Amino acid sequence: MHYQKSLPRLPIPKLEDTIRRYLAAQKPLLDGPWFDMYLSARDSVVLNSNPFMSFNPDPKEEYNEQLVRSANMVCSAVRFMKTLRAGLLEPEVFHLNPAKSDTDSFKNFIRWVPPSLSWYGAYMVNAYPLDMSQYFRLFNSTRIPKRGGDELFSDEKGRHLLVMRKGNMYVFNVVDRDGNMVKPAEIHSHLKYILSDSTQAASFPLGILTSENRDVWAGLREKLVATGNAEALGLVDSALFCLCLDEESMRDHIHISHNMLHGDGCNRWYDKSFSIIIAKDGQAAINFEHAWGDGVAVLRFQNEVFKDTTEKPLVHPGSAPAAVDSASAVRRLQFHLDRELENGVQKAKENFDLAISKLTIDAMEFKKGGKEQLKKSKLSPDAVAQLSFQMAFLRQYGQTVATYESCSTAAFRHGRTETIRPATVHTKRCSHAFVHEPSKHSMEELRAMLNECSKYHSQLTKEAAMGV
């Protein structure tokens, strides 16, 4: 993990309007509307809003064994949480001149500068800390279904982890009463106990309800509470996060995409702020609920966890689990269901299966070039990727169309995202030149069009980031 004194927030400004933008950044930007957009939506969060991001396999093959990787990821996630809550997590910073600011010497310098002066030190080297207000909802958080509009719930007092296997739910503490992480060997033992549990797959897996229409799910949750399940639901809601241990091994990257985006719906609790999913062969990913935050926070967490598990693993192949009574420490949650709730689970599964049956995922790997080659040619890789969408659509359907690309507005307090509109007169002209009339233009003319698209897209990105 990275440790450094926090720096004050500051937007990414042009020199002449630094102060104006700094003052504007102290007011929430797009706070209410974003929460309303997600929480008021009544469609299922599956496919419609919950994204996933895959981890690379551990470079050391033996560490990809499901139990070993699960234990290490849980330990690293708890370490990240403790670093975050202690105020020691290195802040997100936008470096306009990374050669000067993204260095150990500058970080050591700024660590000792008084908070009242650190703003000036960062500004002098064009380093601008970004808003990190979303991070507090990473842990112990969930989305609660309500009729007409959902709510976000957080309870930092929760010390337990939620684990799902075969649609069954288990909880055990990963933080002790003093706020310290439970010994890795004990976490190892508890996860081994869960993976060896002979309990059959849940006949009525409640996780599938989180994939339902939000009003339907809200009604069923009220019924769950009324039939005596409030305490068990509270443990699900307040858990640090959800760990999903799947029974399948992944065949290829298409299978990985389907499994991590939706799975079979039974071994997931899609409402949790995030779930770490680990397949039988150790393939791993994060699926996260979108109302509380965006990819910036989750990607930071994911990168830190991957770095920590691969460089400083706390559980190793052949490690002996702690000699503790996991049968007493681990609790399998029991839910009381009546016929209405059982029918609700069955109907949710039918709706889920119908929805995912309409989803096709495919991919093409292009290995004749990449971002490094584009950068050497002074072209924006993002601009070229957006241009490629326009060209492909033009080739397939005979026209270019409006497209959407999101851009982080974390330069502002409570910033979420703004929309970049990549389709421009420049991309239209360039697409037609490459697709329909390449022989009419010289290499220099085509290159000039690419440069113009790249330059203009970079301008649009900067304007979107600054809310212009």
N, C-alpha and C positions, 0 to 999 in steps of 0.2 A: 504494500500500500504506500501511497505517497502522503507525506506529512508536510504541512506548511501553514503558516499563519494566514488566516483569511484576509483577502483584500476587499476594499469597498466596491460596490457595484458601479459600473460606468458604461454607458452606451458606446457604440463604435462611431465616433463622430468625424466630421471634417473639421479641420483646425478652426475655421472661422465661426462655427456654431457649436463648439464644444460645450459651453456653459448652458446654452439654450436646451440642447439635447440632454444634458445631465439633469437639469431641473425637470424636464419632461419625463425622464426615466424614473423619477421618484413617485410617479403616479401609476397605478395599475394600468396595463395595456391589454385590452381584449380579455379581461379577467372573466366577468360574468358571461358574456356571449359564448365563450368557448365551453364553459361548464354547461350552460344551458343547451348548447348544440348537442353535446354527447349525452347528457343525463336526461334530456327530454325525448330523445329518440326512442321509439318503441320497438324497433326491429331488433332481432337477435344481435348480440355483440359478435357472434361467430360469423366470419366472412365479411361482415359489414364494418367492424371497427377494430377488433382485436388483431394486432399484427404479431409476427414472430420474427426472431432473429436467431440464426443457428450459431453455435460455437464450432470452431475448428476442432478436429480430434486432437487429443493430447499428442505432442510429438513423440512421446515415449509410449509405445504401443501398449505395454503392460498396464499403464495407468488408465486405459480406456475401459477396463473391466467395470461393469455397472456399479457394483458395490463400492469399489475404490473411488471411482470418479464421483459418485453421489456423495460420499462422505467428505471428500475434498472440497466439492462445490458448496456444500452446506457450511463447512468450516470457513471457507473464504468469504462466503456471503455474510456470515456473522461478523467476521473481522472487518469487512467493509462497513457494516452497520455501526459497529462500535466506533470506528474511525470517524464516520459521518457525524454521529451524535455527540462525539467529544469535541467537535469543531476543528478537527485536525486534518480533514480531507482537503487536499490541494484544490483550490478553487478553479472553476472553468475560466479560462482566459483566452480572449481573442488576440492573437499576436500579429500586429501589422508588420513588425520587424523582428521575427523570431530569432534572428542571429544575435540580437542584443538582449531580448527579453526572455526568451525561452531557454535560459541557460542556468546552470547551477549557481554561478557566481551572482547573477541578478536575484535569484530566489533566496540565496543566503543573505544578500544585502537587504532585500525588502522585508525579510523575516524580523529584522531588528529595528526597522523604521517604525516610529510611533504611528498608530492608525490614522491620526489626524494629518499625517504627512505622506502616508503611503500612496495616496491618490496621485500626488504630484510626481512621486518617483515612477509610478507605473505610466503616467501620462507622458513623461519625458522620453520613454523608450517605446511609446505606442503600444502599450499592453493594456487591454481593457477587460477587467473581470466581468463575467456574465452572470445573469440571474440564476440562482440555484434553488429557488423557493419550492420547486416541484419535488425536490429530493426527499422531503420529510414524509411524503406519502408512499415512498418505495416500500417501506416495511410496516407490518401490522395494519395494513389497510385493505379495504375491499369496497366494492360497489354494492349498495343495498337496493333491491328493486322496490319501487313505490309506484302506486297507480298514478299515471300522468307525468311522473318525473322522478328519477332515482336520486339517491343521496350517496355521498362518499363518507365512509366511516374509517376512523383510525383510533387505535388504542395502543399506545406505546408501552403499556404495562405488560402486554403479552410477552411471555418468555418461551413460548412453544413453537414448534414447527408443525405444519400440516403436511402429511404424506399421504398420497393416494396410490393404491395398487389394486388392480382388478375392480375398480369402482368402489372399493372399501376405503374408509378414511381413518387415519391414525394420527395421534398427536403425542409428542414428547418434548420435554424442555431441552432447549439448546443453550439457554442462558440461565445461570444460577441466581440465587436470591441476591447476591452481591453485584450482579450485573456482569459477571465474567462468563466467557464462553465455557460450556461444559467440555470436559476433556475430549479431544478428538477420538480417542480409543472408545469412549462411551458412546459417542455419536455413531461410530463404526459399528459397535455392538447392537445398538437399537435398530439401525438400518438393516443389519444382517438378520435380525429377528423378524422384521417386517417382510423382507424378501423370502424368508423361509417359512412364513406363515402359511399353513395349509387351508386357510379359510377359502371357500369357493368364491368365485366372482359374484358381486352383489346382484341379487335378482332385480332389485329396483334401485339402480345407481342414481343417487340424488344429484350428482354433478351435472347430469343431462338437463336438469331444470334450468341451469344457468345459461343454456343455449336457447331458451324459449323466448318468445315475444315478451317484452318486459312487463306489460300489464298482466299477462297470463302468469308469469313467474311471480309477480308481486302478490297475486291472489293465492297462489299455491304456498308461497312463503308464509303468508298470514295463517293459512291452514296448518302448516307445519308448527308454527309457534303455538297455535291453539290446541294442538294435539300433544303438547308436552316436549317439544324439541328445541325450546329456546336456548337452553344451556349448551347443547351440542352445536347449534348454529353459531352461538357466541364464540365458541372455541375456533370454529372455522373462520369467522370474520376477523378475529383478533390475532390469528397466527402470524408469525413474522412474514412468511410467504408459503407458497405451496410447492412441494416437490412431487412430481408425477413420475412414478417408476413404471414404465411400460413393459409389456411382455414380448413385444415384437422386436426383431432386429430389422434394420433398415436395408432395403435392397439397393437403392440408388438415391441421387439427389431429388428426384421427383417424388419418391416415396417419403423422403425426409420432409419435403415441403408440405405434403398432404398431412402427414402425421403431426407435425409441429404447428400447422395452422389450425387444424380442427380435430384430428384423430378420430376416434369412434364416438366421442362425446361423453363416454361413460367414466373415463379416468381423468377428468378435468374439472376444475372449478373456475370457470372463465371470469368470474367476478373479482377474483383476487387481483391485487395490484400487479403482481407478476407471478408466474409459475415457471420453475425450472423443470424441463421435461428431459428425462434420460431414458433412452431406449435400451433394450436388452444388450446391444452391442456397444453401449457407451456413447452413441451419438446423442448430442445434447443441444437444447435450444431454450430460448425464453419466449413465452407467449404472455403478452401483457394487455391489461385493460387500459383503454385509451383516455378515459375521461379525466383522470388525475394528472396525466403528463404525456410527454412526447418522447421520441426516440433518443434525444440528447442525453437525458438522465439514464435511461435504460442501457444505452450503448456504453456510457461511461462505466456503469456498474458491471456490464458484461465484460468489457475489456480488463477491468481490474481483477475480476474473479478469474478470468482465463489466465492472466499473468501470474496471479498468486498461486493457482492450482498447479500450473506447469513449472514454475520456478521455485516455489516453496511449499510443496505438498506436505500435509501433516499426516496423511495416511498413505501407506505404501503397499504394493503387492507383497503378500506374505505377512503383513502386519497382523498381530494377534489382537482381536477385539478385547476390550476391557472385560474382566471377570465380574460383571455386574448383573443384576436381575432385570434384564430387559423386559421380561414378561410383566413385571410390576411397573416399570418406568414408562412403558408404551401402552397407550390406551386406544383401543379400536372403538370409534364412535358408533353408538347404536341409535337408530332413529325409529320412532313409532309411526307407522303409516297405516292409514285407513284405506278403504277402497277408492275414495276420491283421489287421494294422493298417488296411489298405485296407478290408477288410470291416467293421472297427469304425467307421471314418469313415462308410461308407455306411449302416450300421445306426443310427448316431447321428443322421444327417440324416433318416432315415425316422421315428425317434421324435420328433425335434424338430418336423418338419412335422405329425405327428399331434397333438402337444400344442397347437401354436399354432392349428391348424384349429378347435379347440374354444373359442377365445377370441374374444369379441365386445367391442368397445369402442364406446361412444357417449357423447355429451355434450349437455347442454342449456345454453345461455347465458341467464342471467336478467339483464336490464338495467334492471329497474324499481326497483332499490335495491341497496344494498351495505353493506359494513362501516362506512363513514363515517356513513351514515344511522342504522344501528343504534347506533353509539356515541353519536350525538347524543341518541338515545332512552334512553341508559344501559343498553343491552342488550349482552351479550357476543356478538359475531359467531360465535364458536365454539359457544356454547350454542345459538344459533338454528339453526346448520347441523346440529348433532346432533339437535335437535328436529325439523327438517325431514325427516331420515331416518325418524324414528319415525312422523311423520304420513304420509309417502309409503308406508311399509310397511303401515300401518294401512289406508290407502285401498285399497291393492292387494290385501292378503291378509286383512284383517279382524282383525288383531291387532298389538300391539306386541311387540317381541322384544328380547332382550339384545344389546347392541352393544359394540364394543371401540374404544377410542381410546388411543393411546400418549401418554405424557408424559415429557419428559426428566428424568432424575434427576442431571444434571450438577452439581447442588449438592453432591454427594457425590463423594469420591475414587473414580475408576473407575466412576462412575454411568453406566448405560445408559438404560433406559426403565422406566416403571411403567405399569400399566394403569389407565385411567380407565373407569368403568362408567357411561356416559351415561344408560342407561335407568333411570329412577327412578319413584317414585309421582307425582312432579310432572310428568314428561314424559308419563306415561300419561294422567293427568287432563287435561292441556292438549291432548294429541292428540285424545282423544275429544271434548272440547269443540269444537275447531275442525272436526274431520272429520264427526262424527255429530250434533252438537247445537248448532251455532253460534247458532241462533235463540233458544235457551234462556238465553243469557248476554248480558249487556250488554257494551258496549265496555270499560267500566271493569273488569269481571270478567275478560274475556279478557286485557286488558293486565296485570292483576294476576297471572294465571297465567303469562304470559310472564316477568314480573319474577321470579317465584318460581323458574321453571326456570333463568333466567340466574344468579340468586344462588346456587342450590344447585350448579349445574354449576361455577361459579367456586370454590366451596368444595371440591368433589371434586378439581378440578385442583390446587389448592394442596396438598391433603393427599397427592395422588399424587406431586407433585414433592418433597415432604419425606418420603416413605416412611411416612406415618402409616397 
